[in-house]
């Protein structure tokens, strides 16, 4: 299935979901070298607009990597919780972004929704979010880790150094 949008009289068409997601991704040198990136900021914007209008259900109907060919995709498909997905199943990617930024998307709602989302749905919404949006949504779902110290508590700034 092809996806398309028009910006100032120019029609941008993306032949499949894989290319739509690739073209909507912020510019990265690795994507450019692989020939996956948008041809410029206007094409990237067009892909992001087309992606924002895409129903979330599309990611369940059109697998990026067929589950018959990939064990991870198969596991994701088998573990998908349709009941958890139900509250957002009628939303587009753009409407899902708005919902995530709304007060309705609190820690409890996000925890309940988690089993109903696929990695592709999460990736799609992240491609149309600003950095501030990503920070605001992440702050709603605190993750506290404990080892020799505690990281992730509200009101505390912490870093984790990992030598590589």
Backbone as JSON Lines, residues from 0, in Angstrom:
{"i":0,"aa":"X","n":[0.85,-1.18,0.0],"ca":[0.0,0.0,0.0],"c":[0.89,1.24,0.0]}
{"i":1,"aa":"X","n":[0.58,2.2,-0.84],"ca":[1.36,3.43,-0.93],"c":[0.77,4.5,0.0]}
{"i":2,"aa":"X","n":[1.63,5.38,0.46],"ca":[1.24,6.47,1.34],"c":[1.68,7.77,0.67]}
{"i":3,"aa":"X","n":[0.86,8.81,0.77],"ca":[1.19,10.04,0.07],"c":[0.66,11.26,0.8]}
{"i":4,"aa":"X","n":[1.26,12.4,0.48],"ca":[0.79,13.69,0.95],"c":[1.27,14.75,-0.04]}
{"i":5,"aa":"X","n":[0.63,15.9,-0.02],"ca":[0.98,16.98,-0.92],"c":[1.38,18.21,-0.1]}
{"i":6,"aa":"X","n":[2.51,18.8,-0.48],"ca":[2.97,20.03,0.16],"c":[3.19,21.07,-0.94]}
{"i":7,"aa":"X","n":[2.46,22.17,-0.86],"ca":[2.57,23.27,-1.81],"c":[2.59,22.79,-3.26]}
{"i":8,"aa":"X","n":[1.65,21.94,-3.59],"ca":[1.49,21.48,-4.96],"c":[2.4,20.33,-5.38]}
{"i":9,"aa":"X","n":[3.31,19.94,-4.53],"ca":[4.19,18.8,-4.84],"c":[3.68,17.57,-4.11]}
{"i":10,"aa":"X","n":[3.44,16.5,-4.86],"ca":[2.94,15.25,-4.27],"c":[4.13,14.35,-3.95]}
{"i":11,"aa":"X","n":[4.17,13.9,-2.71],"ca":[5.2,12.98,-2.24],"c":[4.53,11.63,-2.0]}
{"i":12,"aa":"X","n":[5.06,10.6,-2.61],"ca":[4.51,9.26,-2.47],"c":[5.56,8.33,-1.9]}
{"i":13,"aa":"X","n":[5.14,7.51,-0.96],"ca":[6.02,6.55,-0.31],"c":[5.42,5.17,-0.57]}
{"i":14,"aa":"X","n":[6.15,4.29,-1.27],"ca":[5.56,3.05,-1.77],"c":[5.12,2.05,-0.7]}
{"i":15,"aa":"X","n":[5.73,2.11,0.48],"ca":[5.34,1.16,1.52],"c":[5.64,1.75,2.9]}
{"i":16,"aa":"X","n":[5.19,1.06,3.92],"ca":[5.34,1.53,5.29],"c":[6.81,1.63,5.69]}
{"i":17,"aa":"X","n":[7.6,0.71,5.23],"ca":[9.04,0.72,5.55],"c":[9.7,2.01,5.06]}
{"i":18,"aa":"X","n":[9.43,2.39,3.82],"ca":[10.04,3.61,3.27],"c":[9.46,4.86,3.92]}
{"i":19,"aa":"X","n":[8.16,4.82,4.24],"ca":[7.55,5.97,4.92],"c":[8.25,6.22,6.25]}
{"i":20,"aa":"X","n":[8.45,5.18,7.04],"ca":[9.14,5.33,8.32],"c":[10.57,5.8,8.13]}
{"i":21,"aa":"X","n":[11.26,5.26,7.14],"ca":[12.65,5.64,6.89],"c":[12.75,7.11,6.5]}
{"i":22,"aa":"X","n":[11.86,7.57,5.65],"ca":[11.92,8.96,5.17],"c":[11.48,9.95,6.26]}
{"i":23,"aa":"X","n":[10.69,9.49,7.24],"ca":[10.23,10.37,8.32],"c":[11.25,10.52,9.43]}
{"i":24,"aa":"X","n":[12.29,9.73,9.39],"ca":[13.32,9.72,10.43],"c":[14.18,10.97,10.35]}
{"i":25,"aa":"X","n":[14.52,11.57,11.5],"ca":[15.45,12.7,11.49],"c":[16.75,12.32,10.78]}
{"i":26,"aa":"X","n":[17.38,13.31,10.19],"ca":[18.57,13.09,9.37],"c":[19.71,12.45,10.17]}
{"i":27,"aa":"X","n":[20.24,11.37,9.6],"ca":[21.38,10.67,10.21],"c":[22.32,10.24,9.09]}
{"i":28,"aa":"X","n":[23.61,10.34,9.33],"ca":[24.58,10.02,8.29],"c":[24.52,8.56,7.88]}
{"i":29,"aa":"X","n":[24.27,7.65,8.81],"ca":[24.18,6.24,8.49],"c":[23.03,5.95,7.54]}
{"i":30,"aa":"X","n":[21.88,6.61,7.76],"ca":[20.74,6.44,6.87],"c":[21.05,6.99,5.48]}
{"i":31,"aa":"X","n":[21.79,8.09,5.43],"ca":[22.18,8.66,4.14],"c":[23.09,7.7,3.38]}
{"i":32,"aa":"X","n":[24.06,7.13,4.08],"ca":[24.98,6.2,3.44],"c":[24.25,4.96,2.93]}
{"i":33,"aa":"X","n":[23.21,4.54,3.65],"ca":[22.43,3.35,3.24],"c":[21.38,3.69,2.2]}
{"i":34,"aa":"X","n":[21.23,4.98,1.88],"ca":[20.24,5.38,0.88],"c":[18.81,5.33,1.38]}
{"i":35,"aa":"X","n":[18.62,5.43,2.71],"ca":[17.29,5.33,3.3],"c":[16.69,6.67,3.69]}
{"i":36,"aa":"X","n":[17.52,7.7,3.79],"ca":[17.04,8.99,4.31],"c":[16.24,9.76,3.27]}
{"i":37,"aa":"X","n":[15.51,10.74,3.77],"ca":[14.75,11.63,2.89],"c":[15.71,12.43,2.03]}
{"i":38,"aa":"X","n":[15.25,12.84,0.87],"ca":[16.09,13.62,-0.05],"c":[16.29,15.06,0.41]}
{"i":39,"aa":"X","n":[15.61,15.46,1.46],"ca":[15.76,16.8,2.0],"c":[14.71,17.05,3.06]}
{"i":40,"aa":"X","n":[14.75,18.23,3.67],"ca":[13.8,18.51,4.76],"c":[12.34,18.52,4.32]}
{"i":41,"aa":"X","n":[12.07,18.88,3.07],"ca":[10.67,18.93,2.6],"c":[10.13,17.51,2.46]}
{"i":42,"aa":"X","n":[10.93,16.6,1.91],"ca":[10.46,15.21,1.8],"c":[10.3,14.6,3.19]}
{"i":43,"aa":"X","n":[11.21,14.93,4.11],"ca":[11.1,14.43,5.49],"c":[9.8,14.94,6.12]}
{"i":44,"aa":"X","n":[9.49,16.21,5.93],"ca":[8.25,16.78,6.45],"c":[7.04,16.09,5.83]}
{"i":45,"aa":"X","n":[7.08,15.84,4.53],"ca":[5.98,15.16,3.86],"c":[5.77,13.77,4.45]}
{"i":46,"aa":"X","n":[6.86,13.06,4.7],"ca":[6.76,11.72,5.3],"c":[6.19,11.8,6.7]}
{"i":47,"aa":"X","n":[6.6,12.81,7.47],"ca":[6.09,12.96,8.82],"c":[4.6,13.29,8.81]}
{"i":48,"aa":"X","n":[4.16,14.1,7.85],"ca":[2.74,14.43,7.73],"c":[1.94,13.17,7.37]}
{"i":49,"aa":"X","n":[2.44,12.42,6.39],"ca":[1.76,11.18,5.99],"c":[1.73,10.2,7.16]}
{"i":50,"aa":"X","n":[2.81,10.13,7.91],"ca":[2.88,9.24,9.06],"c":[1.91,9.66,10.15]}
{"i":51,"aa":"X","n":[1.78,10.96,10.38],"ca":[0.85,11.45,11.41],"c":[-0.6,11.09,11.09]}
{"i":52,"aa":"X","n":[-0.93,10.99,9.81],"ca":[-2.29,10.65,9.4],"c":[-2.57,9.15,9.35]}
{"i":53,"aa":"X","n":[-1.56,8.35,9.61],"ca":[-1.67,6.9,9.51],"c":[-2.35,6.31,10.75]}
{"i":54,"aa":"X","n":[-3.39,5.49,10.58],"ca":[-4.01,4.84,11.75],"c":[-3.03,3.87,12.42]}
{"i":55,"aa":"X","n":[-3.04,3.84,13.74],"ca":[-2.16,2.92,14.47],"c":[-2.42,1.47,14.08]}
{"i":56,"aa":"X","n":[-3.66,1.14,13.74],"ca":[-4.01,-0.23,13.35],"c":[-3.21,-0.72,12.15]}
{"i":57,"aa":"X","n":[-2.72,0.2,11.35],"ca":[-1.95,-0.16,10.16],"c":[-0.74,-1.01,10.52]}
{"i":58,"aa":"X","n":[-0.13,-0.73,11.67],"ca":[1.06,-1.46,12.08],"c":[0.76,-2.92,12.45]}
{"i":59,"aa":"X","n":[-0.51,-3.19,12.76],"ca":[-0.9,-4.57,13.04],"c":[-1.23,-5.3,11.74]}
{"i":60,"aa":"X","n":[-1.75,-4.57,10.77],"ca":[-2.16,-5.17,9.49],"c":[-0.99,-5.35,8.53]}
{"i":61,"aa":"X","n":[-0.01,-4.46,8.6],"ca":[1.11,-4.48,7.65],"c":[2.43,-4.59,8.43]}
{"i":62,"aa":"X","n":[2.91,-5.8,8.58],"ca":[4.16,-6.01,9.31],"c":[5.35,-5.53,8.48]}
{"i":63,"aa":"X","n":[6.27,-4.86,9.14],"ca":[7.48,-4.41,8.44],"c":[8.38,-5.6,8.12]}
{"i":64,"aa":"X","n":[8.5,-6.5,9.07],"ca":[9.24,-7.74,8.88],"c":[8.25,-8.87,9.15]}
{"i":65,"aa":"X","n":[7.92,-9.66,8.15],"ca":[6.93,-10.72,8.33],"c":[7.3,-11.67,9.48]}
{"i":66,"aa":"X","n":[6.35,-11.95,10.36],"ca":[6.62,-12.8,11.52],"c":[7.0,-14.22,11.12]}
{"i":67,"aa":"X","n":[6.62,-14.64,9.91],"ca":[7.01,-15.98,9.45],"c":[8.52,-16.05,9.18]}
{"i":68,"aa":"X","n":[9.12,-14.9,8.92],"ca":[10.54,-14.86,8.56],"c":[11.46,-14.45,9.71]}
{"i":69,"aa":"X","n":[10.88,-13.96,10.8],"ca":[11.69,-13.41,11.88],"c":[11.11,-13.8,13.23]}
{"i":70,"aa":"X","n":[11.92,-14.41,14.08],"ca":[11.43,-14.88,15.38],"c":[11.05,-13.73,16.31]}
{"i":71,"aa":"X","n":[11.78,-12.63,16.25],"ca":[11.45,-11.48,17.11],"c":[10.11,-10.89,16.69]}
{"i":72,"aa":"X","n":[9.89,-10.72,15.4],"ca":[8.6,-10.21,14.92],"c":[7.47,-11.16,15.3]}
{"i":73,"aa":"X","n":[7.73,-12.45,15.22],"ca":[6.74,-13.44,15.61],"c":[6.4,-13.32,17.09]}
{"i":74,"aa":"X","n":[7.41,-13.16,17.93],"ca":[7.2,-13.0,19.37],"c":[6.4,-11.74,19.67]}
{"i":75,"aa":"X","n":[6.73,-10.65,19.0],"ca":[5.99,-9.39,19.19],"c":[4.53,-9.58,18.79]}
{"i":76,"aa":"X","n":[4.29,-10.22,17.66],"ca":[2.92,-10.44,17.19],"c":[2.13,-11.33,18.15]}
{"i":77,"aa":"X","n":[2.77,-12.38,18.67],"ca":[2.08,-13.29,19.59],"c":[1.81,-12.64,20.93]}
{"i":78,"aa":"X","n":[2.67,-11.74,21.37],"ca":[2.5,-11.11,22.69],"c":[1.64,-9.84,22.64]}
{"i":79,"aa":"X","n":[1.25,-9.41,21.46],"ca":[0.44,-8.2,21.36],"c":[-0.87,-8.4,22.09]}
{"i":80,"aa":"X","n":[-1.22,-7.46,22.96],"ca":[-2.44,-7.53,23.77],"c":[-3.49,-6.6,23.17]}
{"i":81,"aa":"X","n":[-4.46,-7.2,22.47],"ca":[-5.5,-6.41,21.79],"c":[-6.35,-5.63,22.78]}
{"i":82,"aa":"X","n":[-6.61,-6.19,23.96],"ca":[-7.41,-5.48,24.98],"c":[-6.67,-4.24,25.48]}
{"i":83,"aa":"X","n":[-5.37,-4.34,25.65],"ca":[-4.59,-3.19,26.1],"c":[-4.52,-2.12,25.01]}
{"i":84,"aa":"X","n":[-4.53,-2.54,23.76],"ca":[-4.47,-1.62,22.61],"c":[-5.8,-0.92,22.36]}
{"i":85,"aa":"X","n":[-6.89,-1.51,22.8],"ca":[-8.24,-1.01,22.5],"c":[-8.45,0.48,22.78]}
{"i":86,"aa":"X","n":[-7.98,1.04,23.89],"ca":[-8.24,2.47,24.15],"c":[-7.66,3.43,23.1]}
{"i":87,"aa":"X","n":[-6.62,3.02,22.38],"ca":[-6.01,3.9,21.38],"c":[-6.15,3.34,19.96]}
{"i":88,"aa":"X","n":[-6.87,2.26,19.8],"ca":[-6.93,1.58,18.5],"c":[-7.55,2.42,17.39]}
{"i":89,"aa":"X","n":[-8.36,3.4,17.74],"ca":[-8.99,4.23,16.72],"c":[-8.16,5.47,16.36]}
{"i":90,"aa":"X","n":[-7.04,5.65,17.01],"ca":[-6.23,6.86,16.81],"c":[-5.26,6.73,15.63]}
{"i":91,"aa":"X","n":[-4.92,7.87,15.07],"ca":[-3.83,7.93,14.11],"c":[-2.53,8.13,14.9]}
{"i":92,"aa":"X","n":[-1.41,8.07,14.24],"ca":[-0.13,8.3,14.89],"c":[-0.1,9.71,15.48]}
{"i":93,"aa":"X","n":[-0.6,10.69,14.73],"ca":[-0.63,12.07,15.21],"c":[-1.55,12.25,16.41]}
{"i":94,"aa":"X","n":[-2.71,11.63,16.37],"ca":[-3.64,11.71,17.5],"c":[-3.08,10.98,18.72]}
{"i":95,"aa":"X","n":[-2.35,9.91,18.47],"ca":[-1.7,9.19,19.57],"c":[-0.65,10.08,20.23]}
{"i":96,"aa":"X","n":[0.1,10.84,19.44],"ca":[1.06,11.8,19.99],"c":[0.36,12.79,20.89]}
{"i":97,"aa":"X","n":[-0.76,13.34,20.41],"ca":[-1.51,14.31,21.21],"c":[-2.01,13.67,22.5]}
{"i":98,"aa":"X","n":[-2.48,12.42,22.42],"ca":[-2.95,11.72,23.61],"c":[-1.81,11.53,24.6]}
{"i":99,"aa":"X","n":[-0.63,11.15,24.1],"ca":[0.53,10.95,24.98],"c":[0.9,12.23,25.72]}
{"i":100,"aa":"X","n":[0.7,13.37,25.08],"ca":[1.04,14.65,25.7],"c":[-0.08,15.17,26.62]}
{"i":101,"aa":"X","n":[-1.24,14.55,26.58],"ca":[-2.39,15.01,27.37],"c":[-2.29,14.49,28.81]}
{"i":102,"aa":"X","n":[-3.03,15.11,29.73],"ca":[-3.06,14.63,31.12],"c":[-3.64,13.21,31.25]}
{"i":103,"aa":"X","n":[-4.42,12.78,30.28],"ca":[-5.01,11.43,30.34],"c":[-3.93,10.35,30.29]}
{"i":104,"aa":"X","n":[-2.81,10.65,29.69],"ca":[-1.71,9.68,29.59],"c":[-0.83,9.8,30.82]}
{"i":105,"aa":"X","n":[-1.3,9.27,31.93],"ca":[-0.5,9.28,33.15],"c":[0.23,7.94,33.28]}
{"i":106,"aa":"X","n":[0.99,7.79,34.35],"ca":[1.81,6.57,34.52],"c":[0.95,5.32,34.49]}
{"i":107,"aa":"X","n":[-0.2,5.36,35.1],"ca":[-1.08,4.18,35.15],"c":[-1.6,3.83,33.75]}
{"i":108,"aa":"X","n":[-2.05,4.85,33.01],"ca":[-2.57,4.61,31.66],"c":[-1.47,4.09,30.73]}
{"i":109,"aa":"X","n":[-0.26,4.64,30.85],"ca":[0.85,4.2,30.01],"c":[1.25,2.76,30.34]}
{"i":110,"aa":"X","n":[1.25,2.42,31.62],"ca":[1.59,1.05,32.01],"c":[0.55,0.06,31.47]}
{"i":111,"aa":"X","n":[-0.72,0.44,31.51],"ca":[-1.77,-0.43,31.0],"c":[-1.7,-0.57,29.48]}
{"i":112,"aa":"X","n":[-1.29,0.49,28.81],"ca":[-1.24,0.5,27.35],"c":[-0.03,-0.25,26.79]}
{"i":113,"aa":"X","n":[1.04,-0.3,27.53],"ca":[2.3,-0.89,27.06],"c":[2.18,-2.22,26.33]}
{"i":114,"aa":"X","n":[1.48,-3.21,26.87],"ca":[1.42,-4.5,26.17],"c":[0.65,-4.45,24.84]}
{"i":115,"aa":"X","n":[-0.07,-3.36,24.6],"ca":[-0.84,-3.23,23.37],"c":[-0.11,-2.52,22.25]}
{"i":116,"aa":"X","n":[1.07,-2.01,22.54],"ca":[1.84,-1.27,21.53],"c":[2.92,-2.16,20.93]}
{"i":117,"aa":"X","n":[3.2,-1.94,19.67],"ca":[4.32,-2.63,19.03],"c":[5.49,-1.65,18.92]}
{"i":118,"aa":"X","n":[6.7,-2.14,18.77],"ca":[7.84,-1.24,18.62],"c":[7.68,-0.28,17.44]}
{"i":119,"aa":"X","n":[7.03,-0.74,16.38],"ca":[6.84,0.12,15.2],"c":[5.9,1.29,15.51]}
{"i":120,"aa":"X","n":[4.88,1.07,16.33],"ca":[3.97,2.15,16.72],"c":[4.72,3.2,17.53]}
{"i":121,"aa":"X","n":[5.53,2.74,18.45],"ca":[6.3,3.64,19.3],"c":[7.32,4.41,18.45]}
{"i":122,"aa":"X","n":[7.98,3.71,17.54],"ca":[8.95,4.37,16.66],"c":[8.26,5.42,15.8]}
{"i":123,"aa":"X","n":[7.07,5.1,15.28],"ca":[6.35,6.03,14.42],"c":[6.01,7.32,15.16]}
{"i":124,"aa":"X","n":[5.5,7.21,16.37],"ca":[5.14,8.42,17.1],"c":[6.38,9.21,17.48]}
{"i":125,"aa":"X","n":[7.48,8.53,17.75],"ca":[8.71,9.26,18.1],"c":[9.24,10.08,16.92]}
{"i":126,"aa":"X","n":[8.95,9.65,15.69],"ca":[9.43,10.35,14.5],"c":[8.69,11.67,14.25]}
{"i":127,"aa":"X","n":[7.51,11.83,14.85],"ca":[6.78,13.08,14.67],"c":[6.8,13.94,15.94]}
{"i":128,"aa":"X","n":[7.54,13.5,16.94],"ca":[7.66,14.26,18.19],"c":[8.89,15.15,18.17]}
{"i":129,"aa":"X","n":[8.75,16.29,18.83],"ca":[9.92,17.13,19.09],"c":[10.66,16.51,20.28]}
{"i":130,"aa":"X","n":[11.89,16.92,20.51],"ca":[12.63,16.41,21.66],"c":[11.91,16.73,22.97]}
{"i":131,"aa":"X","n":[11.31,17.93,23.05],"ca":[10.58,18.32,24.25],"c":[9.39,17.38,24.49]}
{"i":132,"aa":"X","n":[8.74,16.95,23.42],"ca":[7.62,16.02,23.54],"c":[8.09,14.69,24.12]}
{"i":133,"aa":"X","n":[9.22,14.2,23.61],"ca":[9.75,12.92,24.08],"c":[10.11,12.99,25.56]}
{"i":134,"aa":"X","n":[10.69,14.11,25.98],"ca":[11.05,14.29,27.39],"c":[9.78,14.35,28.24]}
{"i":135,"aa":"X","n":[8.76,15.06,27.78],"ca":[7.51,15.19,28.54],"c":[6.82,13.84,28.71]}
{"i":136,"aa":"X","n":[6.8,13.05,27.66],"ca":[6.16,11.73,27.73],"c":[6.98,10.8,28.62]}
{"i":137,"aa":"X","n":[8.29,10.81,28.46],"ca":[9.15,9.94,29.28],"c":[9.04,10.27,30.76]}
{"i":138,"aa":"X","n":[8.84,11.54,31.09],"ca":[8.72,11.95,32.49],"c":[7.46,11.38,33.13]}
{"i":139,"aa":"X","n":[6.48,11.02,32.34],"ca":[5.23,10.48,32.87],"c":[5.38,9.03,33.34]}
{"i":140,"aa":"X","n":[6.41,8.38,32.86],"ca":[6.61,6.96,33.2],"c":[7.99,6.79,33.83]}
{"i":141,"aa":"X","n":[8.11,7.11,35.12],"ca":[9.43,7.03,35.75],"c":[9.95,5.59,35.81]}
{"i":142,"aa":"X","n":[11.24,5.47,35.6],"ca":[11.92,4.18,35.7],"c":[13.02,4.35,36.73]}
{"i":143,"aa":"X","n":[12.88,3.66,37.85],"ca":[13.87,3.76,38.92],"c":[14.72,2.5,38.88]}
{"i":144,"aa":"X","n":[16.02,2.7,38.83],"ca":[16.94,1.57,38.85],"c":[17.76,1.61,40.12]}
{"i":145,"aa":"X","n":[18.09,0.44,40.61],"ca":[18.87,0.35,41.84],"c":[20.01,-0.63,41.64]}
{"i":146,"aa":"X","n":[21.17,-0.21,42.06],"ca":[22.32,-1.1,42.12],"c":[23.14,-0.63,43.3]}
{"i":147,"aa":"X","n":[24.17,0.14,43.05],"ca":[24.92,0.71,44.16],"c":[24.39,2.09,44.53]}
{"i":148,"aa":"X","n":[23.55,2.62,43.68],"ca":[22.89,3.89,43.93],"c":[21.51,3.81,43.27]}
{"i":149,"aa":"X","n":[20.74,4.87,43.39],"ca":[19.41,4.89,42.8],"c":[19.36,5.98,41.74]}
{"i":150,"aa":"X","n":[18.9,5.61,40.54],"ca":[18.76,6.55,39.43],"c":[17.3,6.56,39.01]}
{"i":151,"aa":"X","n":[16.77,7.75,38.74],"ca":[15.42,7.84,38.21],"c":[14.39,8.37,39.17]}
{"i":152,"aa":"X","n":[14.8,8.74,40.37],"ca":[13.83,9.28,41.32],"c":[13.43,10.7,40.91]}
{"i":153,"aa":"X","n":[12.18,11.09,41.13],"ca":[11.73,12.43,40.75],"c":[12.55,13.52,41.45]}
{"i":154,"aa":"X","n":[12.84,14.59,40.73],"ca":[13.54,15.72,41.31],"c":[15.03,15.53,41.51]}
{"i":155,"aa":"X","n":[15.57,14.46,40.94],"ca":[17.0,14.22,41.08],"c":[17.65,14.1,39.72]}
{"i":156,"aa":"X","n":[18.81,14.7,39.6],"ca":[19.58,14.58,38.38],"c":[20.65,13.52,38.6]}
{"i":157,"aa":"X","n":[20.7,12.56,37.71],"ca":[21.68,11.48,37.86],"c":[22.2,11.11,36.49]}
{"i":158,"aa":"X","n":[23.38,10.57,36.45],"ca":[23.94,10.07,35.21],"c":[24.47,8.67,35.45]}
{"i":159,"aa":"X","n":[24.61,7.97,34.37],"ca":[25.18,6.62,34.44],"c":[26.31,6.58,33.42]}
{"i":160,"aa":"X","n":[27.52,6.38,33.89],"ca":[28.67,6.27,33.0],"c":[28.88,4.82,32.63]}
{"i":161,"aa":"X","n":[29.01,4.58,31.35],"ca":[29.25,3.22,30.89],"c":[30.45,3.25,29.94]}
{"i":162,"aa":"X","n":[31.57,2.76,30.44],"ca":[32.77,2.78,29.58],"c":[32.62,1.73,28.47]}
{"i":163,"aa":"X","n":[32.96,2.15,27.28],"ca":[32.91,1.22,26.15],"c":[34.25,1.17,25.47]}
